[in-house]
């Protein structure tokens, strides 16, 4: 496969893959399943890989943004995730879905980021402008949920900020499991496959995370 020159995320005028070398001809149908696309991409079909990116780019960026709280960090993870997927595409053996494999790459990168930064929280900076920055990050990521009145939207933003602060107090693993289950609507079995563990372990982790969040958000009740 030719080298990847650059990937631009959805916030930069759409997803674009720039490949070195001559372009390969391809006729990718939106109806093709992801395993067919992955096989075509393994054979050097750049358009098939671009289609795989288009299917997951927003979900990957939203996951990274929720977990890092930083659009810049999220974009770095987004770039790294798809570059790793491209470079390691030949190692994908179809023993799980491409969806699971892709999310495994992203979650590993996010977990590494959370672990590295857990004890280096920028509390002083956050106290000064964290709320405005956090709003900016959330507002710049597309959200398909219907918006209500301006007052309700403002209240929803304030509530989301409080929830985000509570989420930051969870361990990286707890936060990841809660994010995948409640923000991305994944089944526990899928979360377990992505994180390479058992469903019972995920249930226990989710229970701990939920109990911690309930205790932290108790004043809201």
Secondary structure, DSSP 8 states (H G I E B T S, - for coil): ---EEEEE-TTTTS-EEEESSS-------TTS-HHHHHHHHHTT-HHHHHHHHHHHHHHHHHHHHHHHS-HHHHHHHHHHHHHHHHHTGGG--SSS-HHHHHHHHHHHHHHHHHHHHTT---HHHHHHHHHHHHHHHHHHS---S----HHHHHHHHHHHHHHHHHHHTS-HHHHHHHIIIIIS---HHHHHHHTTS-HHHHHHHHHHHHHHHHHHTGGG-
